[in-house]
């Protein structure tokens, strides 16, 4: 795939770990990094993952809040 940032046909590699998603988040949204410019984007669509990252963080936060609330009620 052509990198949407540098427009080069570069080998992009999957990102293994991120601060926002650990090992799972990056894999779920197909987060890759360009070998030339080191920008990160969605490996399937070529678009930035900002919205997907925000949704992922919101969902994980809601799950954590719900679990904490449920444990505190008992």
C-alpha positions as CSV (number, residue, x, y, z in Angstrom):
1,X,0.0,0.0,0.0
2,X,1.1,3.5,-0.7
3,X,1.7,5.5,2.5
4,X,-0.9,8.3,2.7
5,X,1.6,10.7,4.3
6,X,4.8,10.4,2.2
7,X,3.1,8.8,-0.9
8,X,5.8,6.2,-1.2
9,X,5.3,2.5,-1.9
10,X,6.9,1.5,1.4
11,X,6.7,-1.7,3.4
12,X,4.5,-0.8,6.4
13,X,4.6,-3.0,9.4
14,X,2.0,-3.7,12.1
15,X,2.5,-1.7,15.3
16,X,2.9,-4.1,18.2
17,X,2.2,-1.9,21.2
18,X,0.7,1.5,21.8
19,X,0.1,3.6,24.9
20,X,-3.6,3.8,24.2
21,X,-4.3,0.3,23.2
22,X,-1.6,-1.9,24.5
23,X,-1.1,-5.1,22.4
24,X,-4.8,-5.5,21.5
25,X,-5.9,-2.1,20.4
26,X,-3.4,-1.6,17.6
27,X,-4.2,-5.1,16.2
28,X,-8.0,-4.5,16.3
29,X,-7.8,-1.3,14.2
30,X,-5.0,-2.5,11.9
31,X,-2.6,0.2,13.1
32,X,0.6,0.1,10.9
33,X,3.7,2.3,10.6
34,X,5.4,3.3,7.3
35,X,9.0,2.2,7.0
36,X,10.1,5.4,5.3
37,X,8.4,8.3,7.1
38,X,7.4,6.4,10.3
39,X,3.8,7.8,10.3
40,X,1.1,5.5,11.6
41,X,-2.2,4.9,9.9
42,X,-4.9,2.2,9.2
43,X,-3.3,-0.6,7.2
44,X,-6.6,-1.5,5.4
45,X,-8.0,1.9,4.5
46,X,-4.9,4.1,4.5
47,X,-6.7,6.7,6.7
48,X,-5.6,8.1,10.1
49,X,-6.8,6.1,13.1
50,X,-7.7,9.1,15.3
51,X,-11.5,8.4,15.4
52,X,-11.0,4.7,15.8
53,X,-8.5,5.3,18.7
54,X,-11.0,7.7,20.4
55,X,-13.8,5.1,20.1
56,X,-11.5,2.3,21.4
57,X,-10.5,4.4,24.4
58,X,-14.1,5.3,25.1
59,X,-15.4,1.7,24.9
60,X,-12.6,0.4,27.1
61,X,-13.2,3.2,29.6
62,X,-16.9,2.4,29.8
63,X,-16.2,-1.2,30.3
64,X,-13.7,-0.4,33.1
65,X,-16.1,2.0,34.7
66,X,-19.0,-0.5,34.5
67,X,-16.8,-3.3,36.0
68,X,-15.7,-1.0,38.8
69,X,-19.2,0.1,39.5
70,X,-20.5,-3.5,39.5
71,X,-17.7,-4.6,41.9
72,X,-18.4,-1.7,44.3
73,X,-22.1,-2.5,44.6
74,X,-21.4,-5.9,46.1
